[in-house]
Amino acid sequence: MLAAGLYHGIMLVSFGGPRVPDDVMPFLRNVTRGRAIPTERLELVAEHYYHFGGASPINAQNDALAAALGAELAARGHRLPIWVGNRNWSPYLTDAVQQAHQSGCQRILAVLTSGYASYSSCRQYRDDLDAALVQTGLTGELKVDKVRQFFNHPGFVTPFADGLVAALGRLSSHDPTLTSADVEVIFTGHSLPIGAAMSSGFGAWREATGGAYLAQHRQVAEQVVQAVNLLQRAAGGPEVTHWQLAWQSRSGPAAQPWLEPDVNDAIAGLPGLGRKAVVTVPISFISDHMEVIWDLDIEAAATAAGLGLGYARAATPGTHPKFVTALADMIEERQSGRGDRAHIGRYGAWPDSCPPDCCPAPVRPHHQGARP
């Protein structure tokens, strides 16, 4: 029986990742298709997966989020099946739309696993969904809409604040002499080519901010700092007095300008500022997948250790109850037309339907990022 309401099911739309060692190289070829990346470079990236048994943690994390979201929706009285559909590995988006159609769905709602506006984090997924409908012959048979980008939803920001408080606590437990002045907080986003970052967003919004992607990350960092300092004042803990925004997971050619500084370069400059410890906060990401684990838990941690700096990394939202609740709230916004469209900060809630000029494709579209 179809669910009551406008939508009959939910699709969690993600990047995908290998499940076993034999998947790794085919997955990386999917990610880099059309980019003429040498096999030797792919083999280097593959070692990151082999280090962890040849599997990406993103698969289990997406399954856990889908289960938690399904339970939250069921508790609210919504009987909505949830499928996971990936851009680069099974289950592919084509698999998910076919499953939805075979279940009798006529309209489904997509929840993207990225909360920000850019070609690779939003527009490309929408294009991929359209292509999946064409490839399966379901155009006109199945309608797919999406939940709004949620970068400034309090249910996305609060888990990062909780994670940063916990990370600061771990640093203090390891070295009780640390003060606020000793600690630098580095918020990290997934780097993009500068051209793609500047063209993100739409119309007056894009013109007013110089590109939505960078502006949204800055706002999230500001909101997390405000929330953490309120919590720390109440608890008598150290506040965040020094912070910056840096970037990680760059995958393009050296000659192409990307968002900077790289997180490791930012860490390298901290001793000169008198810092004794650093906390990284991966605000681009909803879960602790390969880019978070390798780039921050291994590479950034090693950079900090080599400089004699204390190091901690804040957790991503994952299945944090407030994040799951936020996703359910945004689904209800679309399902029933109710809800307050919760958001914080100086920018309003992102529109449900992105305008045609939002986050245009690069001249030579390619998949940015290679290691979720």
C-alpha positions in Angstrom: 0.0 0.0 0.0 1.3 3.4 -0.9 2.1 5.8 1.9 -0.3 8.7 2.5 0.9 12.1 1.4 2.6 13.5 -1.6 5.6 11.1 -1.6 5.5 7.3 -1.4 9.2 6.7 -0.5 12.6 8.1 0.4 15.9 7.7 -1.4 19.1 8.4 0.5 21.4 9.6 -2.3 25.2 9.2 -1.8 28.6 8.9 -3.4 29.0 5.2 -2.9 32.1 3.2 -2.0 33.7 -0.2 -2.4 32.6 -3.1 -0.2 35.4 -5.6 -0.7 39.0 -5.3 -2.1 38.0 -6.4 -5.6 35.6 -3.4 -5.8 38.3 -0.8 -5.1 39.8 -0.2 -8.5 36.5 -0.5 -10.5 35.0 2.0 -8.0 37.9 4.5 -8.5 37.5 4.2 -12.3 33.9 5.0 -11.9 34.7 8.1 -9.8 37.4 9.4 -12.2 35.7 8.4 -15.5 36.5 10.9 -18.3 39.4 12.5 -16.4 42.3 10.5 -17.8 43.7 9.8 -14.3 46.8 7.5 -14.6 46.4 4.0 -13.2 49.4 4.6 -11.0 47.5 7.5 -9.3 44.4 5.3 -8.7 46.6 2.6 -7.2 47.9 5.1 -4.7 44.4 6.1 -3.7 43.4 2.4 -3.6 46.0 1.8 -0.8 43.8 4.0 1.5 41.0 1.5 1.1 43.2 -1.6 1.3 44.6 -0.1 4.6 41.1 -0.6 6.0 40.4 -4.0 4.5 39.3 -2.8 1.0 35.9 -1.4 2.1 34.6 2.1 2.5 32.9 2.9 5.8 30.3 5.0 3.9 28.2 1.9 3.1 27.6 0.9 6.7 27.1 4.5 7.7 24.5 5.1 5.0 22.7 1.9 6.0 22.7 3.0 9.7 21.4 6.5 8.8 18.6 5.0 6.6 17.6 2.7 9.4 17.6 5.5 12.0 15.6 7.8 9.7 13.1 5.1 8.9 12.6 4.5 12.6 12.1 8.2 13.2 9.6 8.5 10.4 7.7 5.4 11.6 7.5 6.9 15.1 5.8 9.9 13.5 3.3 7.7 11.7 4.9 7.7 8.3 5.1 4.4 6.4 7.8 5.4 3.9 10.2 2.8 2.5 13.8 4.0 2.2 16.3 3.1 -0.4 20.0 4.0 -0.8 21.1 5.0 -4.2 24.8 5.8 -5.1 26.5 7.7 -7.9 29.6 5.5 -8.1 28.9 2.1 -6.8 26.1 -0.4 -6.0 23.4 0.1 -5.2 23.4 2.6 -8.1 20.8 5.3 -8.5 19.3 3.2 -11.4 18.9 0.3 -8.9 17.1 2.5 -6.4 14.7 4.1 -8.8 13.8 0.7 -10.3 13.2 -0.6 -6.8 11.0 2.3 -6.0 9.0 1.9 -9.2 8.6 -1.8 -8.7 7.2 -1.1 -5.2 4.5 1.0 -6.8 5.9 4.4 -6.0 4.9 7.3 -8.3 6.7 10.1 -6.4 9.7 9.8 -4.1 11.8 12.3 -2.2 15.6 12.3 -2.4 17.8 13.2 0.7 21.3 14.1 -0.5 24.2 13.2 1.9 25.6 16.7 1.4 24.2 19.8 2.9 25.9 22.4 0.8 25.3 24.0 -2.6 27.8 23.3 -5.4 27.8 21.4 -8.7 29.4 18.2 -7.2 27.5 18.3 -3.9 24.0 19.0 -5.2 23.4 19.8 -8.9 25.4 16.8 -10.2 23.2 14.5 -8.0 20.1 16.0 -9.5 21.5 15.5 -13.0 22.4 12.0 -12.1 18.9 11.3 -10.8 17.4 12.6 -14.1 19.8 10.4 -16.0 18.9 7.4 -13.9 15.2 7.9 -14.9 16.1 8.1 -18.5 18.3 5.0 -18.4 15.6 3.0 -16.7 12.8 4.3 -19.0 11.0 5.7 -15.9 10.8 9.4 -17.0 7.2 10.3 -16.6 6.5 7.1 -14.6 8.4 8.1 -11.4 8.8 11.7 -10.1 11.9 12.4 -7.9 12.1 15.6 -5.8 14.7 16.4 -3.2 14.9 17.8 0.3 16.5 21.2 0.5 20.2 21.7 1.2 20.5 21.7 5.0 23.8 23.5 5.8 22.1 25.9 8.1 19.5 23.6 9.8 20.1 23.6 13.5 19.9 19.8 13.5 23.0 19.7 11.2 25.0 22.4 13.1 24.3 21.1 16.7 26.0 17.7 16.2 29.2 19.4 15.2 29.0 21.6 18.3 28.6 18.6 20.5 31.5 16.9 18.7 33.7 19.9 19.1 32.9 20.1 22.9 33.8 16.4 23.2 37.1 16.9 21.3 38.1 19.8 23.4 37.4 17.7 26.4 39.7 15.0 25.2 42.5 17.5 24.6 42.1 18.9 28.1 42.1 15.4 29.6 45.3 14.6 27.9 46.9 17.9 28.8 45.1 19.8 31.7 47.5 22.8 31.2 46.0 23.8 27.9 44.1 27.1 27.7 41.8 28.5 25.1 44.8 30.5 23.7 46.7 27.3 23.2 44.2 25.6 20.9 43.3 26.2 17.3 40.1 24.9 15.8 40.3 24.2 12.1 37.0 23.6 10.3 37.5 21.6 7.2 35.5 21.5 4.0 35.9 19.4 0.9 38.0 21.5 -1.5 36.7 22.5 -4.9 38.1 24.3 -7.9 37.8 28.0 -7.3 35.7 28.4 -10.4 33.2 25.8 -9.2 33.1 27.4 -5.7 32.5 30.9 -7.1 29.7 29.7 -9.4 27.8 27.8 -6.7 24.4 29.0 -5.7 22.1 31.1 -7.8 21.3 34.6 -8.9 21.5 37.4 -6.4 22.5 34.9 -3.7 25.6 33.9 -5.6 26.5 37.5 -6.4 26.0 38.7 -2.8 28.2 35.9 -1.3 30.9 35.4 -4.0 29.7 31.8 -4.2 27.4 29.9 -2.0 29.7 27.0 -1.1 32.4 29.1 0.7 29.8 31.4 2.3 27.8 28.4 3.6 30.9 26.8 5.1 31.9 30.0 6.8 28.5 30.4 8.3 28.4 26.9 9.6 31.8 27.4 11.3 30.6 30.6 12.9 27.4 29.0 14.2 29.3 26.0 15.6 31.7 28.4 17.5 28.8 30.4 18.9 27.0 27.2 20.1 30.2 25.7 21.6 31.1 28.9 23.5 27.6 29.0 25.0 27.9 25.4 26.1 31.4 25.9 27.4 30.5 29.0 29.4 27.7 27.1 31.1 29.9 24.2 31.9 33.0 26.3 32.9 35.0 24.8 30.0 37.5 26.5 27.7 36.0 28.5 24.9 37.0 28.6 21.3 39.0 31.8 20.8 41.1 30.8 17.7 39.6 29.2 14.6 39.9 29.1 10.9 38.5 27.4 7.8 40.7 25.1 5.7 40.1 22.6 3.0 40.9 18.9 2.5 40.6 16.1 -0.1 41.8 18.0 -3.1 41.9 15.7 -6.2 42.6 18.0 -9.2 45.7 18.8 -11.2 48.3 21.0 -9.5 48.0 23.8 -12.1 44.3 24.2 -11.3 43.5 26.7 -8.5 41.4 25.1 -5.7 40.2 26.4 -2.4 43.0 26.9 0.1 44.6 26.5 2.6 44.9 22.8 2.7 44.4 21.6 6.3 47.9 20.3 6.6 49.3 23.6 5.5 47.1 25.3 8.1 48.3 23.0 10.8 52.0 23.6 9.8 51.5 27.3 10.6 50.2 26.8 14.1 53.5 26.6 16.0 54.4 30.1 14.7 51.1 31.3 16.2 52.0 29.9 19.6 49.4 27.1 19.5 50.0 23.9 21.3 47.1 21.8 20.1 44.6 21.6 17.2 41.1 20.3 16.7 39.7 19.5 13.2 36.0 19.7 12.6 34.9 18.2 9.2 31.9 20.3 8.5 31.5 19.3 4.9 30.6 15.7 5.8 27.7 14.0 7.5 29.6 10.8 8.4 33.1 9.5 9.2 33.8 8.1 5.8 37.2 7.5 4.1 38.0 11.2 3.3 37.5 12.0 7.0 39.4 9.0 8.3 42.3 9.1 6.0 42.7 12.8 5.5 42.1 13.9 9.1 42.6 10.9 11.4 45.8 9.7 9.6 47.3 12.5 7.5 46.4 15.6 9.5 47.0 13.8 12.8 50.5 12.9 11.6 51.2 16.5 10.6 50.2 17.7 14.0 52.3 15.0 15.7 55.3 15.8 13.7 55.1 19.4 15.0 54.5 18.3 18.6 50.9 19.5 18.6 48.1 17.8 20.5 45.4 16.7 18.1 41.7 15.7 18.2 39.0 15.4 15.6 35.4 16.2 16.2 32.8 13.6 15.1 30.5 14.1 12.2 26.7 14.0 12.6 26.2 10.4 11.6 23.1 9.1 13.4 23.1 11.9 16.0 19.4 12.2 17.1 19.2 15.9 16.3 20.4 15.2 12.7 18.0 12.4 12.2 15.2 14.5 13.6 16.2 17.3 11.2 16.1 15.1 8.2 12.7 13.8 9.2 11.4 17.4 9.8 12.5 18.4 6.3 10.8 15.3 4.8 7.6 16.4 6.6 8.0 19.9 5.1 7.7 18.3 1.7 5.3 15.5 2.5 2.6 17.6 4.2 3.5 21.2 3.5 3.9 21.8 7.2 6.9 22.8 9.2 8.7 26.0 10.2 11.6 25.5 7.7 14.1 25.7 10.6 17.3 27.5 9.9 19.9 29.6 11.7 22.3 32.3 10.8 22.0 35.2 8.3 20.9 33.2 5.3 17.4 31.9 4.9 16.3 28.3 4.4 17.5 27.0 1.0 14.6 26.6 -1.5 13.0 23.2 -2.0 13.5 23.5 -5.8 16.8 24.9 -7.0 16.5 27.5 -9.8 17.7 26.5 -13.3 20.9 28.6 -13.0 21.9 27.1 -9.6 25.4 25.6 -9.4 26.0 25.3 -13.2 28.1 22.4 -14.4 31.8 23.1 -15.1 32.8 23.4 -18.8 34.2 19.9 -18.6 32.1 18.3 -15.8 33.9 15.7 -13.7 33.5 14.0 -10.4 35.3 16.0 -7.7 36.6 14.0 -4.8 37.6 10.4 -4.8 37.6 8.7 -1.4 34.3 8.7 0.5 
